[in-house]
Amino acid sequence: MPCSSVRRRAVEEREGYIATSRSEAKQKLAQVQRLEAELTEQLREARQQGQALILEAEQEVDKIYREALAAAQADAIATREKARREIEAQKDKALDSLKVEADRLGALIVHRLLAAR
């Protein structure tokens, strides 16, 4: 019987080892599942933060674009108005010059007509 008690003891030790190993494996599996859940949540949060950053950047780009467009339109309006004023001033100057020349030519014609009589 000593042989059977040795076997029994070996079997019991083996069963104890297997039970301990299974218990440790279950604990490790539970730990892995917790870590997986935590990492999944962190990934979800990171994706949300990334999307929020992208949205914020797009809004900032849109704001900068609108500001640049408004500034360009204001510059174009100012340039057009300045050009209009310059053209108007040159036109007035040309008309004044024509009036002076017309008055001078009119006086010259009158003078020559009177001199011709």
C-alpha positions as CSV (number, residue, x, y, z in Angstrom):
1,M,0.0,0.0,0.0
2,P,2.9,2.4,0.3
3,C,2.9,2.7,-3.4
4,S,-0.8,3.6,-3.5
5,S,-0.4,6.2,-0.8
6,V,2.5,7.8,-2.7
7,R,0.3,7.8,-5.8
8,R,-2.6,9.2,-3.9
9,R,-0.4,11.9,-2.4
10,A,1.1,12.7,-5.8
11,V,-2.5,12.9,-7.2
12,E,-3.6,15.1,-4.4
13,E,-0.6,17.4,-4.8
14,R,-1.3,17.5,-8.5
15,E,-4.9,18.3,-7.9
16,G,-3.9,21.0,-5.5
17,Y,-1.5,22.4,-8.1
18,I,-4.2,22.3,-10.8
19,A,-6.7,24.0,-8.5
20,T,-4.2,26.7,-7.5
21,S,-3.2,27.2,-11.2
22,R,-6.9,27.5,-12.2
23,S,-7.6,30.0,-9.5
24,E,-4.6,32.1,-10.5
25,A,-5.6,31.8,-14.1
26,K,-9.1,33.0,-13.3
27,Q,-7.6,35.9,-11.3
28,K,-5.3,36.9,-14.1
29,L,-8.1,36.6,-16.6
30,A,-10.3,38.9,-14.5
31,Q,-7.4,41.3,-14.2
32,V,-6.8,41.2,-18.0
33,Q,-10.6,41.8,-18.5
34,R,-10.4,44.8,-16.2
35,L,-7.4,46.2,-17.9
36,E,-9.1,45.7,-21.3
37,A,-12.2,47.5,-20.1
38,E,-10.0,50.4,-18.8
39,L,-8.0,50.6,-22.0
40,T,-11.2,50.5,-24.1
41,E,-12.6,53.4,-22.0
42,Q,-9.3,55.3,-22.3
43,L,-9.4,54.8,-26.1
44,R,-13.0,56.0,-26.3
45,E,-12.1,59.1,-24.3
46,A,-9.1,59.7,-26.4
47,R,-11.2,59.5,-29.6
48,Q,-13.8,61.9,-28.1
49,Q,-11.0,64.3,-27.2
50,G,-9.5,64.0,-30.7
51,Q,-12.8,64.7,-32.3
52,A,-13.3,67.7,-30.0
53,L,-9.9,69.0,-30.9
54,I,-10.5,68.6,-34.6
55,L,-13.9,70.4,-34.3
56,E,-12.2,73.2,-32.4
57,A,-9.4,73.5,-35.0
58,E,-12.0,73.5,-37.8
59,Q,-13.9,76.3,-36.0
60,E,-10.8,78.3,-35.5
61,V,-9.8,77.9,-39.1
62,D,-13.3,79.0,-40.2
63,K,-13.1,82.0,-37.9
64,I,-9.6,83.0,-39.2
65,Y,-10.9,82.5,-42.8
66,R,-14.0,84.7,-42.2
67,E,-11.8,87.4,-40.5
68,A,-9.3,87.4,-43.4
69,L,-12.1,87.5,-45.9
70,A,-13.7,90.5,-44.1
71,A,-10.4,92.3,-43.9
72,A,-9.8,91.6,-47.7
73,Q,-13.3,92.9,-48.5
74,A,-12.7,96.0,-46.4
75,D,-9.4,96.7,-48.1
76,A,-11.0,96.2,-51.5
77,I,-13.8,98.6,-50.6
78,A,-11.3,101.2,-49.3
79,T,-9.1,100.9,-52.4
80,R,-12.1,101.2,-54.7
81,E,-13.4,104.2,-52.8
82,K,-9.9,105.9,-52.9
83,A,-9.7,105.2,-56.6
84,R,-13.2,106.7,-57.1
85,R,-12.3,109.8,-55.2
86,E,-9.0,110.2,-57.2
87,I,-10.9,109.7,-60.5
88,E,-13.6,112.2,-59.4
89,A,-10.8,114.7,-58.4
90,Q,-9.1,114.2,-61.8
91,K,-12.4,114.6,-63.6
92,D,-13.2,117.9,-61.7
93,K,-9.7,119.2,-62.5
94,A,-10.0,118.3,-66.2
95,L,-13.5,120.0,-66.3
96,D,-12.0,123.1,-64.6
97,S,-9.2,123.1,-67.1
98,L,-11.6,122.7,-70.0
99,K,-13.8,125.6,-68.6
100,V,-10.7,127.8,-68.4
101,E,-9.6,126.9,-71.9
102,A,-13.2,127.4,-73.2
103,D,-13.4,130.8,-71.6
104,R,-10.0,131.7,-73.0
105,L,-10.9,130.5,-76.5
106,G,-14.3,132.3,-76.3
107,A,-12.6,135.5,-75.3
108,L,-10.1,135.1,-78.1
109,I,-12.9,134.5,-80.7
110,V,-14.7,137.5,-79.4
111,H,-11.5,139.6,-79.6
112,R,-10.8,138.5,-83.1
113,L,-14.3,139.1,-84.2
114,L,-14.2,142.6,-82.8
115,A,-10.8,143.2,-84.3
116,A,-12.0,142.0,-87.7
117,R,-14.8,144.6,-87.9
